């Protein structure tokens, strides 16, 4: 896989996910230094100062529901798990994460996704949809290289199936090189 390929697929294995709901969820996250998105179905880098292409992200899924993904040891998530946060409750997450990108990634996703992700009306939109019958959370990002990237999470029991189907399609996308 090269980031310059027409389409590529990668695991997001080193990422930990966490969910938080409740009337005080946004306030609790802000108090702990997270960059909380203002509108539902949107995302932002996890902390102020992180670039938009960062894999550390926070998504607002509803008015009082949040999804947090953080790489490595995930110190922010560890702190959330350790703290008692009044007015909130955790949503346990065991997501299978993957990333798909490249100059022709939209051709890949058009074959499997119920939503045309290439035509989203606003930047930093989060989409909850289906890909080949699997419920997914999709976070589109602009890359610094060729084409957009999409961070995708699903239930781990469907992860291998989704991976295999996407991998098969990615392998069939011509790169347009002579």
ABEGO torsion letter per residue (X at the ends): XBAABABBBBBBAABBBBBBBEAAAAAAAAAAGBBBBABBGBBBBABBGBBAABABBBBBABAABBBBBBBEAGAAAAAAAABBBBGBBBBBBABBBBBBBEAAAAAAAAAABABBAAABABBGBBBBBBBGGBBBBBBBBBBABBEBBBBBBBBAAAAAAAAAAAAAAAAABBAGBX
